[in-house]
Amino acid sequence: MSSMSARLAGKTIVITGASSGIGKATAIEFARTSPDNLKLVLTARRIDTLKEIAAEIEAFAKGVKVLPVKLDVSRPEEVSGFVEGLPQEWRSVDVLVNNAGLVKGMAQAPDIKPEDIDIMFSTNVTGLINMTQAILPIFKKRPDGGAGDIINIGSIAGREPYQGGSIYCATKAAIRSFTDALRRELISTRIRIMEIDPGQVETEFSVVRFYGDAEKARKVYEGVQPLTPEDIAEVVVFAAGRRENVVLADTLVFPNHQAAATVMHRKPTQ
């Protein structure tokens, strides 16, 4: 058993937005890293997909238990009842991965749809904050001021706003500020607050942005080799698997062709 596997053994890990992309890859990576003794609580809106992922994980990691939970983090009433809705033996959460998030459209003010503004903020910001507030009391009850990990999935967009992304960028900047403030507020505890900011990753992200237009989404990745969900999952699990005194507070991950939010090198397409 590796030292990282040993540190993760016996933990209960909650992952939001776990039905696809980075969330799904993170669940699988946790199970591969510590396959003998782990509990994974996978949440998303698509419960059938979560059940398929649970079966996939339990097939190769016999010591991993997976609990799929239907949860829409944009609905405060669902988040507030989340912990109480868990079976008793699943409530001692050790790690929360706040991954659920989305982007809608490329519209610029004053043409941004109100419904797009609402869903981005209610999912990316309010949902993440509400999940954090639901789980933190569990962490704070532990000895020596409390213990546990919160890993927030941010974005380069939270550091560098770009045209056509004003609302999405604002939501990710809000996550960054919340994360930094939380780390300062919990400095007297053993609770670790970490943020991982991916650059360009190929997931369902662009399909959602373009309202289901797969062809439009495909063109986003032409001439480049973007990060994969697995690339980010490895970083998430690495962060959670550090010795308790080590906090990977702020991690920015780019694919090789990217140097900033809007600085990319594209190979000419044939």
KEKE-3310 file (N, C-alpha, C; in steps of 0.2 Angstrom, whole numbers, plus 5000, padded with zeros to 4 digits):
npx = (5004:5003:5009:5000:4988:4987:4984:4972:4964:4949:4942:4928:4921:4914:4908:4902:4893:4895:4892:4898:4912:4925:4920:4916:4928:4936:4930:4932:4946:4950:4945:4953:4966:4964:4959:4955:4948:4936:4924:4913:4903:4893:4886:4874:4862:4858:4853:4852:4864:4873:4872:4876:4890:4893:4892:4902:4913:4913:4915:4929:4935:4935:4934:4929:4915:4900:4889:4876:4868:4855:4855:4853:4863:4860:4848:4843:4835:4837:4851:4851:4845:4853:4864:4857:4849:4858:4863:4866:4879:4887:4888:4900:4909:4924:4931:4926:4923:4920:4913:4903:4897:4893:4892:4884:4881:4888:4885:4886:4884:4872:4864:4863:4855:4843:4840:4851:4861:4855:4856:4869:4875:4868:4871:4886:4891:4882:4877:4889:4894:4883:4884:4896:4893:4885:4893:4903:4900:4902:4915:4920:4917:4926:4941:4954:4950:4945:4944:4947:4944:4941:4939:4939:4933:4939:4943:4953:4946:4942:4952:4956:4946:4936:4931:4914:4912:4908:4899:4901:4915:4914:4907:4917:4927:4921:4920:4934:4937:4929:4934:4947:4945:4938:4949:4957:4948:4947:4960:4964:4961:4962:4957:4958:4958:4956:4960:4958:4962:4958:4964:4960:4949:4943:4927:4909:4907:4908:4898:4887:4888:4885:4872:4869:4874:4883:4893:4897:4903:4913:4922:4929:4939:4948:4963:4971:4977:4968:4967:4962:4947:4953:4966:4964:4957:4968:4975:4967:4965:4978:4980:4971:4977:4989:5000:4993:4998:5001:4995:4989:4986:4982:4981:4985:4981:4987:4984:4998:4997:4992:4994:4988:4971:4966:4977:4982:4990:4986:4986:4986:4972:4969)
npy = (4994:5011:5027:5037:5030:5024:5035:5040:5029:5022:5034:5045:5052:5065:5070:5082:5085:5073:5065:5065:5071:5080:5077:5063:5057:5060:5053:5039:5040:5041:5029:5020:5024:5021:5007:4998:5002:5013:5026:5032:5046:5050:5063:5071:5077:5067:5053:5040:5039:5040:5029:5019:5023:5020:5006:5003:5007:4999:4986:4985:4990:4982:4985:4997:5007:5014:5027:5033:5048:5058:5075:5092:5105:5118:5120:5126:5120:5106:5104:5108:5098:5087:5081:5075:5066:5056:5039:5034:5029:5035:5048:5054:5063:5066:5072:5085:5087:5100:5101:5103:5113:5125:5132:5144:5150:5163:5176:5194:5208:5220:5209:5197:5182:5182:5170:5162:5169:5167:5153:5150:5157:5152:5138:5137:5146:5149:5136:5129:5136:5133:5119:5118:5124:5115:5104:5108:5109:5095:5093:5102:5097:5088:5083:5095:5107:5103:5094:5090:5090:5102:5104:5114:5116:5127:5139:5145:5155:5162:5170:5177:5187:5185:5190:5188:5179:5184:5182:5169:5170:5179:5171:5161:5169:5173:5161:5159:5170:5167:5155:5158:5167:5158:5149:5158:5160:5148:5145:5141:5128:5111:5110:5108:5120:5120:5125:5121:5126:5123:5125:5124:5111:5096:5092:5089:5103:5113:5109:5111:5125:5129:5126:5113:5111:5101:5101:5114:5114:5105:5112:5121:5114:5111:5109:5109:5101:5098:5098:5083:5076:5066:5071:5082:5075:5067:5077:5082:5071:5069:5081:5078:5067:5071:5073:5077:5090:5097:5108:5110:5124:5132:5129:5130:5123:5120:5115:5110:5119:5131:5147:5157:5163:5167:5165:5155:5142:5136:5123:5123:5117:5104)
npz = (5000:4995:5003:5000:4998:5010:5018:5014:5016:5024:5023:5021:5007:4999:4983:4972:4957:4951:4940:4928:4918:4927:4940:4939:4935:4946:4956:4952:4952:4965:4970:4963:4969:4982:4985:4994:5006:5007:5007:4995:4992:4979:4971:4961:4948:4939:4943:4938:4930:4940:4947:4938:4937:4950:4950:4941:4948:4960:4954:4951:4962:4976:4989:4991:4995:4987:4987:4978:4976:4973:4969:4967:4967:4966:4972:4987:4996:4994:4997:5010:5017:5014:5022:5033:5026:5023:5026:5043:5044:5034:5037:5043:5036:5027:5017:5006:4989:4980:4966:4957:4943:4930:4914:4904:4888:4878:4879:4879:4890:4886:4884:4890:4896:4909:4915:4913:4920:4933:4934:4933:4944:4955:4955:4953:4963:4975:4977:4980:4991:5000:5001:5007:5019:5024:5026:5034:5049:5053:5051:5060:5073:5076:5086:5092:5087:5075:5059:5042:5024:5011:4995:4982:4965:4955:4942:4928:4924:4934:4938:4927:4918:4903:4887:4883:4893:4905:4916:4920:4923:4934:4943:4946:4951:4962:4969:4972:4980:4991:4995:4999:5009:5018:5021:5029:5039:5046:5051:5063:5065:5060:5048:5030:5017:5000:4983:4966:4950:4934:4918:4901:4899:4891:4892:4896:4897:4886:4878:4886:4887:4875:4873:4870:4857:4849:4839:4838:4850:4849:4840:4848:4853:4843:4835:4846:4861:4874:4892:4901:4910:4919:4921:4929:4940:4945:4951:4961:4969:4973:4981:4991:4997:5003:5017:5033:5037:5026:5014:4999:4993:4982:4966:4949:4934:4918:4901:4889:4878:4882:4890:4897:4901:4889:4880:4869:4859:4843:4833:4815:4807:4796)
capx = (5000:5007:5008:4994:4983:4986:4981:4965:4960:4944:4939:4921:4922:4908:4909:4897:4893:4899:4889:4902:4918:4930:4918:4916:4935:4939:4927:4936:4953:4950:4944:4960:4971:4963:4954:4953:4944:4934:4917:4912:4896:4892:4880:4872:4855:4857:4854:4854:4871:4877:4871:4881:4897:4894:4893:4908:4919:4913:4917:4936:4938:4930:4934:4926:4908:4898:4882:4874:4863:4852:4856:4854:4866:4857:4842:4845:4832:4840:4857:4850:4843:4858:4867:4852:4847:4863:4863:4871:4886:4890:4888:4906:4912:4931:4933:4921:4925:4915:4915:4897:4897:4892:4892:4878:4881:4894:4882:4889:4879:4866:4860:4864:4849:4842:4840:4858:4864:4853:4858:4877:4876:4865:4875:4893:4892:4877:4877:4896:4894:4878:4887:4902:4890:4881:4898:4908:4899:4904:4923:4922:4916:4932:4946:4959:4948:4941:4948:4943:4946:4937:4943:4935:4936:4938:4945:4957:4942:4941:4958:4957:4940:4937:4925:4909:4912:4908:4895:4905:4921:4912:4906:4923:4931:4917:4923:4941:4937:4926:4939:4953:4942:4937:4955:4959:4943:4948:4967:4966:4959:4966:4953:4961:4954:4961:4957:4961:4959:4960:4963:4955:4948:4937:4921:4903:4907:4906:4891:4882:4888:4882:4865:4868:4876:4890:4897:4900:4908:4919:4927:4932:4945:4951:4970:4974:4976:4966:4967:4956:4945:4957:4971:4962:4956:4974:4978:4962:4967:4985:4979:4968:4981:4995:5001:4989:5001:5002:4990:4990:4981:4981:4984:4983:4984:4986:4987:5004:4996:4989:4998:4983:4964:4965:4983:4983:4993:4982:4989:4982:4968:4969)
capy = (5000:5017:5031:5041:5025:5023:5041:5040:5023:5023:5040:5046:5057:5068:5073:5085:5085:5067:5061:5066:5075:5080:5073:5056:5055:5060:5047:5034:5040:5040:5022:5017:5025:5018:5003:4993:5004:5020:5027:5038:5048:5053:5067:5074:5077:5062:5047:5034:5039:5039:5021:5016:5024:5016:4999:5002:5007:4993:4981:4985:4991:4978:4988:5004:5007:5020:5029:5038:5053:5063:5081:5098:5110:5125:5121:5126:5115:5100:5104:5109:5091:5082:5077:5071:5061:5051:5034:5036:5027:5039:5055:5056:5065:5068:5076:5087:5090:5105:5101:5104:5119:5125:5139:5145:5155:5168:5183:5200:5213:5219:5203:5190:5180:5182:5163:5160:5172:5164:5146:5150:5159:5147:5132:5138:5150:5148:5129:5128:5139:5129:5113:5119:5125:5109:5099:5111:5107:5089:5094:5106:5093:5084:5086:5100:5112:5101:5092:5088:5093:5105:5105:5118:5116:5134:5139:5150:5161:5166:5174:5181:5187:5186:5192:5182:5175:5189:5179:5163:5172:5182:5166:5158:5174:5173:5155:5161:5174:5163:5150:5162:5169:5152:5147:5162:5159:5141:5144:5138:5121:5106:5109:5111:5123:5120:5126:5118:5130:5120:5129:5121:5104:5094:5089:5092:5110:5117:5107:5114:5132:5130:5124:5106:5110:5097:5103:5120:5113:5102:5117:5124:5110:5110:5111:5109:5095:5100:5093:5078:5076:5062:5075:5086:5071:5066:5083:5082:5065:5070:5086:5075:5062:5074:5073:5082:5097:5100:5111:5113:5129:5136:5125:5131:5118:5121:5110:5113:5124:5137:5151:5161:5161:5168:5164:5148:5141:5131:5120:5124:5111:5102)
capz = (5000:4995:5008:4999:4999:5017:5021:5012:5019:5029:5023:5017:5002:4995:4977:4969:4950:4950:4935:4922:4918:4932:4945:4938:4935:4952:4960:4949:4954:4972:4971:4961:4973:4989:4983:4999:5011:5006:5005:4991:4991:4973:4970:4954:4946:4935:4948:4935:4928:4946:4949:4933:4939:4956:4948:4938:4953:4964:4950:4951:4969:4980:4996:4990:4995:4984:4988:4974:4979:4968:4972:4963:4972:4964:4976:4994:5001:4993:5000:5018:5019:5012:5027:5037:5021:5022:5031:5048:5044:5029:5039:5045:5030:5028:5011:5001:4983:4977:4958:4952:4940:4923:4910:4899:4883:4877:4878:4882:4892:4890:4881:4894:4898:4916:4917:4912:4926:4939:4935:4935:4951:4960:4955:4954:4969:4981:4978:4983:4998:5004:5002:5012:5026:5026:5028:5039:5056:5054:5052:5066:5079:5077:5091:5091:5082:5069:5054:5036:5018:5006:4988:4977:4958:4952:4935:4926:4922:4941:4939:4921:4915:4896:4883:4882:4899:4911:4922:4922:4926:4940:4948:4948:4955:4969:4973:4974:4986:4997:4997:5002:5016:5022:5024:5034:5045:5049:5052:5070:5065:5055:5041:5025:5012:4994:4977:4960:4945:4928:4911:4896:4899:4887:4896:4893:4898:4881:4875:4890:4886:4868:4874:4867:4851:4850:4834:4840:4856:4846:4837:4854:4855:4836:4834:4853:4865:4881:4898:4902:4917:4922:4923:4935:4945:4948:4955:4967:4974:4976:4986:4997:4999:5006:5024:5036:5038:5019:5011:4992:4994:4976:4961:4943:4929:4911:4895:4886:4873:4885:4895:4901:4899:4882:4877:4867:4852:4840:4826:4809:4805:4788)
cpx = (5004:5005:5002:4988:4981:4983:4974:4961:4955:4940:4932:4922:4916:4910:4903:4898:4897:4897:4893:4908:4923:4927:4918:4923:4938:4936:4931:4943:4954:4949:4950:4965:4971:4958:4951:4948:4942:4927:4916:4904:4896:4886:4880:4865:4853:4858:4855:4861:4875:4877:4876:4888:4898:4896:4900:4914:4919:4915:4925:4939:4933:4930:4931:4918:4905:4891:4880:4868:4861:4852:4857:4857:4863:4850:4844:4842:4834:4847:4856:4848:4848:4861:4862:4849:4851:4861:4868:4878:4890:4890:4895:4911:4919:4933:4927:4924:4919:4916:4909:4898:4895:4892:4887:4880:4888:4891:4886:4883:4878:4861:4861:4857:4848:4843:4847:4862:4862:4856:4865:4878:4874:4868:4882:4895:4888:4877:4884:4896:4889:4881:4892:4899:4887:4887:4902:4907:4902:4912:4924:4921:4922:4937:4951:4957:4944:4946:4944:4946:4941:4941:4938:4938:4934:4939:4949:4953:4941:4947:4959:4950:4941:4931:4920:4908:4911:4905:4899:4911:4919:4910:4912:4927:4927:4920:4930:4941:4934:4931:4945:4951:4941:4944:4958:4955:4945:4956:4969:4964:4964:4962:4957:4957:4958:4957:4961:4958:4962:4959:4958:4955:4942:4933:4915:4902:4905:4900:4886:4882:4885:4875:4864:4871:4883:4895:4901:4905:4914:4924:4931:4939:4949:4958:4974:4973:4974:4967:4961:4954:4950:4963:4970:4960:4962:4976:4973:4964:4974:4984:4976:4972:4988:4994:4997:4991:5002:4996:4991:4984:4978:4984:4981:4986:4982:4988:4993:5003:4993:4994:4994:4976:4963:4971:4984:4986:4989:4986:4984:4978:4968:4963)
cpy = (5006:5022:5035:5036:5025:5029:5042:5034:5025:5030:5040:5052:5059:5072:5076:5085:5079:5063:5061:5070:5074:5076:5066:5053:5055:5054:5040:5034:5039:5032:5018:5018:5022:5013:4998:4995:5012:5020:5033:5040:5052:5057:5070:5074:5071:5055:5041:5033:5037:5032:5017:5017:5020:5009:4998:5002:5001:4986:4980:4986:4988:4981:4995:5003:5014:5021:5034:5042:5058:5070:5087:5103:5117:5126:5120:5121:5108:5099:5104:5102:5085:5078:5072:5066:5055:5046:5036:5035:5031:5046:5058:5058:5068:5073:5078:5090:5094:5106:5103:5112:5119:5132:5139:5151:5159:5175:5188:5205:5218:5213:5197:5188:5180:5175:5160:5163:5168:5157:5145:5152:5154:5140:5133:5142:5148:5140:5127:5130:5135:5122:5113:5120:5119:5104:5101:5109:5100:5089:5097:5103:5089:5087:5091:5105:5110:5099:5090:5092:5096:5107:5108:5118:5123:5134:5145:5156:5165:5170:5179:5181:5188:5188:5187:5178:5178:5186:5173:5165:5175:5176:5162:5162:5174:5167:5156:5165:5171:5158:5153:5164:5163:5149:5151:5161:5153:5140:5141:5131:5117:5105:5112:5114:5123:5122:5124:5122:5127:5126:5125:5114:5102:5090:5090:5099:5114:5115:5110:5122:5133:5127:5117:5105:5107:5099:5109:5119:5110:5107:5121:5120:5108:5113:5111:5102:5097:5095:5088:5078:5072:5066:5079:5081:5069:5071:5083:5077:5066:5075:5083:5070:5065:5073:5078:5089:5100:5102:5114:5118:5132:5133:5127:5126:5119:5115:5114:5119:5131:5140:5156:5160:5162:5168:5157:5147:5135:5129:5121:5117:5110:5103)
cpz = (5000:5001:5007:5000:5006:5021:5019:5014:5024:5028:5019:5013:4998:4989:4973:4961:4948:4944:4928:4923:4924:4938:4945:4938:4942:4957:4958:4952:4961:4973:4968:4966:4980:4988:4988:5005:5010:5005:5001:4990:4985:4972:4963:4953:4943:4940:4944:4932:4934:4948:4944:4935:4946:4955:4945:4943:4957:4961:4950:4958:4974:4987:4996:4990:4991:4985:4983:4977:4974:4972:4967:4968:4971:4968:4983:4998:5000:4997:5008:5021:5017:5017:5031:5032:5020:5027:5037:5047:5038:5031:5041:5039:5031:5023:5007:4995:4980:4970:4954:4950:4933:4920:4905:4895:4883:4876:4882:4884:4887:4887:4884:4897:4906:4919:4917:4918:4932:4940:4936:4942:4956:4960:4957:4961:4975:4982:4982:4990:5002:5006:5007:5019:5028:5029:5034:5047:5057:5055:5059:5073:5081:5082:5088:5086:5076:5064:5048:5030:5014:5000:4983:4970:4956:4944:4934:4925:4929:4942:4933:4917:4907:4893:4882:4888:4906:4917:4924:4926:4933:4945:4950:4952:4962:4973:4975:4980:4992:4999:5001:5009:5021:5025:5029:5041:5049:5050:5058:5070:5060:5049:5036:5019:5005:4988:4971:4954:4938:4923:4907:4897:4895:4891:4892:4894:4892:4877:4879:4888:4880:4868:4870:4860:4851:4845:4835:4846:4854:4843:4842:4855:4848:4837:4841:4856:4872:4886:4898:4909:4921:4925:4929:4941:4949:4953:4962:4972:4977:4982:4992:5001:5002:5014:5027:5036:5032:5016:5004:4991:4987:4970:4954:4938:4922:4906:4892:4881:4876:4890:4899:4898:4892:4877:4875:4860:4849:4833:4821:4808:4797:4785)
residu = (MET:SER:SER:MET:SER:ALA:ARG:LEU:ALA:GLY:LYS:THR:ILE:VAL:ILE:THR:GLY:ALA:SER:SER:GLY:ILE:GLY:LYS:ALA:THR:ALA:ILE:GLU:PHE:ALA:ARG:THR:SER:PRO:ASP:ASN:LEU:LYS:LEU:VAL:LEU:THR:ALA:ARG:ARG:ILE:ASP:THR:LEU:LYS:GLU:ILE:ALA:ALA:GLU:ILE:GLU:ALA:PHE:ALA:LYS:GLY:VAL:LYS:VAL:LEU:PRO:VAL:LYS:LEU:ASP:VAL:SER:ARG:PRO:GLU:GLU:VAL:SER:GLY:PHE:VAL:GLU:GLY:LEU:PRO:GLN:GLU:TRP:ARG:SER:VAL:ASP:VAL:LEU:VAL:ASN:ASN:ALA:GLY:LEU:VAL:LYS:GLY:MET:ALA:GLN:ALA:PRO:ASP:ILE:LYS:PRO:GLU:ASP:ILE:ASP:ILE:MET:PHE:SER:THR:ASN:VAL:THR:GLY:LEU:ILE:ASN:MET:THR:GLN:ALA:ILE:LEU:PRO:ILE:PHE:LYS:LYS:ARG:PRO:ASP:GLY:GLY:ALA:GLY:ASP:ILE:ILE:ASN:ILE:GLY:SER:ILE:ALA:GLY:ARG:GLU:PRO:TYR:GLN:GLY:GLY:SER:ILE:TYR:CYS:ALA:THR:LYS:ALA:ALA:ILE:ARG:SER:PHE:THR:ASP:ALA:LEU:ARG:ARG:GLU:LEU:ILE:SER:THR:ARG:ILE:ARG:ILE:MET:GLU:ILE:ASP:PRO:GLY:GLN:VAL:GLU:THR:GLU:PHE:SER:VAL:VAL:ARG:PHE:TYR:GLY:ASP:ALA:GLU:LYS:ALA:ARG:LYS:VAL:TYR:GLU:GLY:VAL:GLN:PRO:LEU:THR:PRO:GLU:ASP:ILE:ALA:GLU:VAL:VAL:VAL:PHE:ALA:ALA:GLY:ARG:ARG:GLU:ASN:VAL:VAL:LEU:ALA:ASP:THR:LEU:VAL:PHE:PRO:ASN:HIS:GLN:ALA:ALA:ALA:THR:VAL:MET:HIS:ARG:LYS:PRO:THR:GLN)
# end
